């Protein structure tokens, strides 16, 4: 299952979610052979939201906060936060935030911001939510990135000049590298509004 939900070819052919159904009908382990919940996590890591939603609809386990965020399952997130009974640590929130942004889940990202998450934080050096929104658009059927998430993040204070901790790339570097023309134009316009008074 993990090979299917991490593969671009069935996604681009428009059959990935259907093949997930076929494998599940044939007895594939919905939570992975070691029962670790990896199929839905892998689908979200690659930005294949359709495959992840199929797994969710078919009853996969959503035991982790970052998985619930990537699926946009705000009810599960709120339940987990209530059960946690204390303020979650930054690493816990960061994984959830980048997963939400990379998979187009604005409501989940908003919940985290409302809980005090720093929109520009990248504790583990793996990029901010803005980096993830730009890089992981295609898997959700958004070939030009997640422009709606980029808008949301910029309007809520995301700094497009923050550099990715590993690749030393800004948001516009990412957008240029991945050919996200609409995002490049939007980021240039926002930068112009900041530096050139009307």
Phi and psi restraints in degrees (value plus and minus 20) as a CYANA .aco file:
   2 UNK   PHI     -80.8   -40.8
   2 UNK   PSI     -56.1   -16.1
   3 UNK   PHI     -83.8   -43.8
   3 UNK   PSI     -62.1   -22.1
   4 UNK   PHI     -85.0   -45.0
   4 UNK   PSI     -66.7   -26.7
   5 UNK   PHI    -100.3   -60.3
   5 UNK   PSI     -17.9    22.1
   6 UNK   PHI    -135.7   -95.7
   6 UNK   PSI     -12.0    28.0
   7 UNK   PHI    -123.1   -83.1
   7 UNK   PSI     111.0   151.0
   8 UNK   PHI     -93.8   -53.8
   8 UNK   PSI     -50.3   -10.3
   9 UNK   PHI     -84.0   -44.0
   9 UNK   PSI     -69.7   -29.7
  10 UNK   PHI     -85.7   -45.7
  10 UNK   PSI     -49.3    -9.3
  11 UNK   PHI     -83.8   -43.8
  11 UNK   PSI     -71.4   -31.4
  12 UNK   PHI     -85.3   -45.3
  12 UNK   PSI     -47.6    -7.6
  13 UNK   PHI     -99.8   -59.8
  13 UNK   PSI     -27.1    12.9
  14 UNK   PHI      56.8    96.8
  14 UNK   PSI       1.5    41.5
  15 UNK   PHI    -141.6  -101.6
  15 UNK   PSI     -16.0    24.0
  16 UNK   PHI     -79.0   -39.0
  16 UNK   PSI     -71.5   -31.5
  17 UNK   PHI     -83.7   -43.7
  17 UNK   PSI     -57.6   -17.6
  18 UNK   PHI     -83.9   -43.9
  18 UNK   PSI     -59.7   -19.7
  19 UNK   PHI     -88.5   -48.5
  19 UNK   PSI     -52.6   -12.6
  20 UNK   PHI     -79.2   -39.2
  20 UNK   PSI     -65.5   -25.5
  21 UNK   PHI     -78.8   -38.8
  21 UNK   PSI     -65.8   -25.8
  22 UNK   PHI     -80.3   -40.3
  22 UNK   PSI     -66.7   -26.7
  23 UNK   PHI     -84.5   -44.5
  23 UNK   PSI     -60.6   -20.6
  24 UNK   PHI     -84.9   -44.9
  24 UNK   PSI     -61.6   -21.6
  25 UNK   PHI     -81.7   -41.7
  25 UNK   PSI     -49.1    -9.1
  26 UNK   PHI    -107.0   -67.0
  26 UNK   PSI     -19.0    21.0
  27 UNK   PHI      84.7   124.7
  27 UNK   PSI      -9.9    30.1
  28 UNK   PHI     -81.4   -41.4
  28 UNK   PSI     126.5   166.5
  29 UNK   PHI     -94.9   -54.9
  29 UNK   PSI      93.2   133.2
  30 UNK   PHI     -83.2   -43.2
  30 UNK   PSI     -49.2    -9.2
  31 UNK   PHI    -123.7   -83.7
  31 UNK   PSI      -3.6    36.4
  32 UNK   PHI      68.0   108.0
  32 UNK   PSI     135.5   175.5
  33 UNK   PHI     -81.1   -41.1
  33 UNK   PSI     -58.1   -18.1
  34 UNK   PHI    -104.7   -64.7
  34 UNK   PSI     -10.4    29.6
  35 UNK   PHI      36.7    76.7
  35 UNK   PSI      21.3    61.3
  36 UNK   PHI    -122.3   -82.3
  36 UNK   PSI     -16.6    23.4
  37 UNK   PHI      55.4    95.4
  37 UNK   PSI      -4.9    35.1
  38 UNK   PHI     -88.2   -48.2
  38 UNK   PSI     -53.3   -13.3
  39 UNK   PHI     -77.2   -37.2
  39 UNK   PSI     -67.3   -27.3
  40 UNK   PHI     -88.4   -48.4
  40 UNK   PSI     -56.9   -16.9
  41 UNK   PHI     -84.2   -44.2
  41 UNK   PSI     -62.3   -22.3
  42 UNK   PHI     -86.4   -46.4
  42 UNK   PSI     -63.8   -23.8
  43 UNK   PHI     -77.3   -37.3
  43 UNK   PSI     -63.4   -23.4
  44 UNK   PHI     -90.1   -50.1
  44 UNK   PSI     -56.2   -16.2
  45 UNK   PHI     -80.2   -40.2
  45 UNK   PSI     -56.0   -16.0
  46 UNK   PHI    -110.0   -70.0
  46 UNK   PSI     -24.4    15.6
  47 UNK   PHI      60.8   100.8
  47 UNK   PSI       0.2    40.2
  48 UNK   PHI    -112.2   -72.2
  48 UNK   PSI      58.8    98.8
  49 UNK   PHI     -85.0   -45.0
  49 UNK   PSI     -57.1   -17.1
  50 UNK   PHI     -79.6   -39.6
  50 UNK   PSI     -64.5   -24.5
  51 UNK   PHI     -85.1   -45.1
  51 UNK   PSI     -62.3   -22.3
  52 UNK   PHI     -83.4   -43.4
  52 UNK   PSI     -61.6   -21.6
  53 UNK   PHI     -87.1   -47.1
  53 UNK   PSI     -54.4   -14.4
  54 UNK   PHI     -83.9   -43.9
  54 UNK   PSI     -64.3   -24.3
  55 UNK   PHI     -81.6   -41.6
  55 UNK   PSI     -61.5   -21.5
  56 UNK   PHI     -83.0   -43.0
  56 UNK   PSI     -66.7   -26.7
  57 UNK   PHI     -82.0   -42.0
  57 UNK   PSI     -53.8   -13.8
  58 UNK   PHI    -103.0   -63.0
  58 UNK   PSI     -22.0    18.0
  59 UNK   PHI      83.7   123.7
  59 UNK   PSI       2.9    42.9
  60 UNK   PHI     -83.7   -43.7
  60 UNK   PSI     138.2   178.2
  61 UNK   PHI     -97.4   -57.4
  61 UNK   PSI     111.6   151.6
  62 UNK   PHI    -133.6   -93.6
  62 UNK   PSI      56.9    96.9
  63 UNK   PHI    -113.9   -73.9
  63 UNK   PSI     -31.1     8.9
  64 UNK   PHI    -135.7   -95.7
  64 UNK   PSI     122.9   162.9
  65 UNK   PHI     -80.6   -40.6
  65 UNK   PSI     -61.3   -21.3
  66 UNK   PHI     -88.8   -48.8
  66 UNK   PSI     -49.9    -9.9
  67 UNK   PHI     -89.0   -49.0
  67 UNK   PSI     -64.8   -24.8
  68 UNK   PHI     -79.3   -39.3
  68 UNK   PSI     -59.8   -19.8
  69 UNK   PHI     -85.6   -45.6
  69 UNK   PSI     -63.5   -23.5
  70 UNK   PHI     -83.7   -43.7
  70 UNK   PSI     -50.4   -10.4
  71 UNK   PHI    -104.3   -64.3
  71 UNK   PSI     -31.1     8.9
  72 UNK   PHI      53.3    93.3
  72 UNK   PSI       4.0    44.0
  73 UNK   PHI    -107.2   -67.2
  73 UNK   PSI      60.5   100.5
  74 UNK   PHI     -83.8   -43.8
  74 UNK   PSI     -55.4   -15.4
  75 UNK   PHI     -81.5   -41.5
  75 UNK   PSI     -63.8   -23.8
  76 UNK   PHI     -85.4   -45.4
  76 UNK   PSI     -59.1   -19.1
  77 UNK   PHI     -81.8   -41.8
  77 UNK   PSI     -66.4   -26.4
  78 UNK   PHI     -83.7   -43.7
  78 UNK   PSI     -59.1   -19.1
  79 UNK   PHI     -82.8   -42.8
  79 UNK   PSI     -64.9   -24.9
  80 UNK   PHI     -84.6   -44.6
  80 UNK   PSI     -59.6   -19.6
  81 UNK   PHI     -84.2   -44.2
  81 UNK   PSI     -60.4   -20.4
  82 UNK   PHI     -86.4   -46.4
  82 UNK   PSI     -60.9   -20.9
  83 UNK   PHI     -89.2   -49.2
  83 UNK   PSI     -52.1   -12.1
  84 UNK   PHI     -83.8   -43.8
  84 UNK   PSI     -52.1   -12.1
  85 UNK   PHI      43.0    83.0
  85 UNK   PSI      -4.4    35.6
  86 UNK   PHI    -177.9  -137.9
  86 UNK   PSI     146.6   186.6
  87 UNK   PHI     -87.4   -47.4
  87 UNK   PSI     104.5   144.5
  88 UNK   PHI     -87.8   -47.8
  88 UNK   PSI     130.7   170.7
  89 UNK   PHI     -90.2   -50.2
  89 UNK   PSI     143.6   183.6
  90 UNK   PHI     -79.8   -39.8
  90 UNK   PSI     -59.3   -19.3
  91 UNK   PHI     -82.8   -42.8
  91 UNK   PSI     -61.4   -21.4
  92 UNK   PHI     -78.8   -38.8
  92 UNK   PSI     -65.5   -25.5
  93 UNK   PHI     -93.0   -53.0
  93 UNK   PSI     -57.4   -17.4
  94 UNK   PHI     -82.5   -42.5
  94 UNK   PSI     -67.2   -27.2
  95 UNK   PHI     -79.6   -39.6
  95 UNK   PSI     -62.2   -22.2
  96 UNK   PHI     -85.5   -45.5
  96 UNK   PSI     -61.7   -21.7
  97 UNK   PHI     -86.2   -46.2
  97 UNK   PSI     -67.4   -27.4
  98 UNK   PHI     -86.9   -46.9
  98 UNK   PSI     -53.6   -13.6
  99 UNK   PHI     -86.7   -46.7
  99 UNK   PSI     -61.7   -21.7
 100 UNK   PHI     -82.7   -42.7
 100 UNK   PSI     -67.2   -27.2
 101 UNK   PHI     -86.3   -46.3
 101 UNK   PSI     -62.7   -22.7
 102 UNK   PHI     -87.3   -47.3
 102 UNK   PSI     -42.2    -2.2
 103 UNK   PHI    -130.4   -90.4
 103 UNK   PSI      -6.0    34.0
 104 UNK   PHI      55.1    95.1
 104 UNK   PSI       6.5    46.5
 105 UNK   PHI    -121.3   -81.3
 105 UNK   PSI      61.6   101.6
 106 UNK   PHI     -84.0   -44.0
 106 UNK   PSI     -61.4   -21.4
 107 UNK   PHI     -81.7   -41.7
 107 UNK   PSI     -59.0   -19.0
 108 UNK   PHI     -87.5   -47.5
 108 UNK   PSI     -62.1   -22.1
 109 UNK   PHI     -82.4   -42.4
 109 UNK   PSI     -61.2   -21.2
 110 UNK   PHI     -83.0   -43.0
 110 UNK   PSI     -61.6   -21.6
 111 UNK   PHI     -77.3   -37.3
 111 UNK   PSI     -62.4   -22.4
 112 UNK   PHI     -88.8   -48.8
 112 UNK   PSI     -60.2   -20.2
 113 UNK   PHI     -84.0   -44.0
 113 UNK   PSI     -60.0   -20.0
 114 UNK   PHI     -83.2   -43.2
 114 UNK   PSI     -45.6    -5.6
 115 UNK   PHI    -106.9   -66.9
 115 UNK   PSI     -15.8    24.2
 116 UNK   PHI      77.9   117.9
 116 UNK   PSI      -9.6    30.4
 117 UNK   PHI     -87.2   -47.2
 117 UNK   PSI     116.9   156.9
 118 UNK   PHI     -97.8   -57.8
 118 UNK   PSI      94.4   134.4
 119 UNK   PHI     -79.5   -39.5
 119 UNK   PSI     -42.5    -2.5
 120 UNK   PHI    -122.7   -82.7
 120 UNK   PSI     -11.7    28.3
 121 UNK   PHI     -96.9   -56.9
 121 UNK   PSI     122.4   162.4
 122 UNK   PHI    -169.3  -129.3
 122 UNK   PSI      49.8    89.8
 123 UNK   PHI     -72.5   -32.5
 123 UNK   PSI     -62.0   -22.0
 124 UNK   PHI    -112.0   -72.0
 124 UNK   PSI     -12.2    27.8
 125 UNK   PHI      51.8    91.8
 125 UNK   PSI      -0.4    39.6
 126 UNK   PHI    -122.4   -82.4
 126 UNK   PSI       2.3    42.3
 127 UNK   PHI      73.5   113.5
 127 UNK   PSI     136.8   176.8
 128 UNK   PHI    -105.7   -65.7
 128 UNK   PSI     156.0   196.0
 129 UNK   PHI     -77.7   -37.7
 129 UNK   PSI     -54.9   -14.9
 130 UNK   PHI     -84.3   -44.3
 130 UNK   PSI     -64.3   -24.3
 131 UNK   PHI     -77.3   -37.3
 131 UNK   PSI     -64.7   -24.7
 132 UNK   PHI     -88.1   -48.1
 132 UNK   PSI     -57.3   -17.3
 133 UNK   PHI     -83.5   -43.5
 133 UNK   PSI     -57.3   -17.3
 134 UNK   PHI     -94.2   -54.2
 134 UNK   PSI     -66.0   -26.0
 135 UNK   PHI     -93.4   -53.4
 135 UNK   PSI     -55.4   -15.4
 136 UNK   PHI    -125.3   -85.3
 136 UNK   PSI       9.5    49.5
 137 UNK   PHI     -91.8   -51.8
 137 UNK   PSI     -58.4   -18.4
 138 UNK   PHI     -80.4   -40.4
 138 UNK   PSI     -61.4   -21.4
 139 UNK   PHI     -80.8   -40.8
 139 UNK   PSI     -42.4    -2.4
 140 UNK   PHI    -114.4   -74.4
 140 UNK   PSI      -7.3    32.7
 141 UNK   PHI      63.1   103.1
 141 UNK   PSI      -1.1    38.9
 142 UNK   PHI    -136.9   -96.9
 142 UNK   PSI      63.7   103.7
 143 UNK   PHI     -82.4   -42.4
 143 UNK   PSI     -39.8     0.2
 144 UNK   PHI    -122.7   -82.7
 144 UNK   PSI      10.4    50.4
 145 UNK   PHI      59.8    99.8
 145 UNK   PSI    -195.9  -155.9
 146 UNK   PHI    -120.7   -80.7
 146 UNK   PSI      56.5    96.5
 147 UNK   PHI     -78.8   -38.8
 147 UNK   PSI     -57.3   -17.3
 148 UNK   PHI     -83.1   -43.1
 148 UNK   PSI     -58.8   -18.8
 149 UNK   PHI     -91.2   -51.2
 149 UNK   PSI     -60.1   -20.1
 150 UNK   PHI     -78.8   -38.8
 150 UNK   PSI     -66.2   -26.2
 151 UNK   PHI     -76.0   -36.0
 151 UNK   PSI     -71.0   -31.0
 152 UNK   PHI     -76.5   -36.5
 152 UNK   PSI     -66.8   -26.8
 153 UNK   PHI     -86.3   -46.3
 153 UNK   PSI     -66.5   -26.5
 154 UNK   PHI     -82.2   -42.2
 154 UNK   PSI     -63.4   -23.4
 155 UNK   PHI     -86.3   -46.3
 155 UNK   PSI     -39.2     0.8
 156 UNK   PHI    -125.3   -85.3
 156 UNK   PSI      -2.2    37.8
 157 UNK   PHI      81.1   121.1
 157 UNK   PSI     -10.6    29.4
 158 UNK   PHI     -84.4   -44.4
 158 UNK   PSI     114.6   154.6
 159 UNK   PHI    -114.7   -74.7
 159 UNK   PSI      92.3   132.3
 160 UNK   PHI     -92.0   -52.0
 160 UNK   PSI     -26.2    13.8
 161 UNK   PHI    -114.6   -74.6
 161 UNK   PSI     -23.4    16.6
 162 UNK   PHI     -84.5   -44.5
 162 UNK   PSI     112.1   152.1
 163 UNK   PHI    -113.4   -73.4
 163 UNK   PSI     118.6   158.6
 164 UNK   PHI     -76.9   -36.9
 164 UNK   PSI     111.7   151.7
 165 UNK   PHI     -82.2   -42.2
 165 UNK   PSI     -48.8    -8.8
 166 UNK   PHI    -118.3   -78.3
 166 UNK   PSI     -60.8   -20.8
 167 UNK   PHI    -122.1   -82.1
 167 UNK   PSI     -21.2    18.8
 168 UNK   PHI      35.8    75.8
 168 UNK   PSI      14.6    54.6
 169 UNK   PHI    -132.8   -92.8
 169 UNK   PSI     118.6   158.6
 170 UNK   PHI    -103.5   -63.5
 170 UNK   PSI     157.0   197.0
 171 UNK   PHI     -79.9   -39.9
 171 UNK   PSI     -63.8   -23.8
 172 UNK   PHI     -89.2   -49.2
 172 UNK   PSI     -51.0   -11.0
 173 UNK   PHI     -80.5   -40.5
 173 UNK   PSI     -66.9   -26.9
 174 UNK   PHI     -81.8   -41.8
 174 UNK   PSI     -65.9   -25.9
 175 UNK   PHI     -84.7   -44.7
 175 UNK   PSI     -58.7   -18.7
 176 UNK   PHI     -87.8   -47.8
 176 UNK   PSI     -66.6   -26.6
 177 UNK   PHI     -79.5   -39.5
 177 UNK   PSI     -58.9   -18.9
 178 UNK   PHI    -111.1   -71.1
 178 UNK   PSI     -19.2    20.8
 179 UNK   PHI      52.1    92.1
 179 UNK   PSI      10.5    50.5
 180 UNK   PHI    -107.1   -67.1
 180 UNK   PSI      58.3    98.3
 181 UNK   PHI     -78.5   -38.5
 181 UNK   PSI     -63.2   -23.2
 182 UNK   PHI     -84.3   -44.3
 182 UNK   PSI     -58.1   -18.1
 183 UNK   PHI     -89.4   -49.4
 183 UNK   PSI     -61.3   -21.3
 184 UNK   PHI     -76.1   -36.1
 184 UNK   PSI     -69.6   -29.6
 185 UNK   PHI     -79.7   -39.7
 185 UNK   PSI     -64.2   -24.2
 186 UNK   PHI     -83.0   -43.0
 186 UNK   PSI     -66.6   -26.6
 187 UNK   PHI     -84.9   -44.9
 187 UNK   PSI     -57.9   -17.9
 188 UNK   PHI     -83.2   -43.2
 188 UNK   PSI     -64.6   -24.6
 189 UNK   PHI     -82.0   -42.0
 189 UNK   PSI     -62.7   -22.7
 190 UNK   PHI     -85.3   -45.3
 190 UNK   PSI     -60.3   -20.3
 191 UNK   PHI     -84.6   -44.6
 191 UNK   PSI     -60.4   -20.4
 192 UNK   PHI     -81.8   -41.8
 192 UNK   PSI     -60.3   -20.3
 193 UNK   PHI     -84.6   -44.6
 193 UNK   PSI     -50.4   -10.4
 194 UNK   PHI     -97.3   -57.3
 194 UNK   PSI     -61.7   -21.7
 195 UNK   PHI    -113.7   -73.7
 195 UNK   PSI     -41.2    -1.2
 196 UNK   PHI    -136.6   -96.6
 196 UNK   PSI      87.4   127.4
 197 UNK   PHI     -81.1   -41.1
 197 UNK   PSI     126.4   166.4
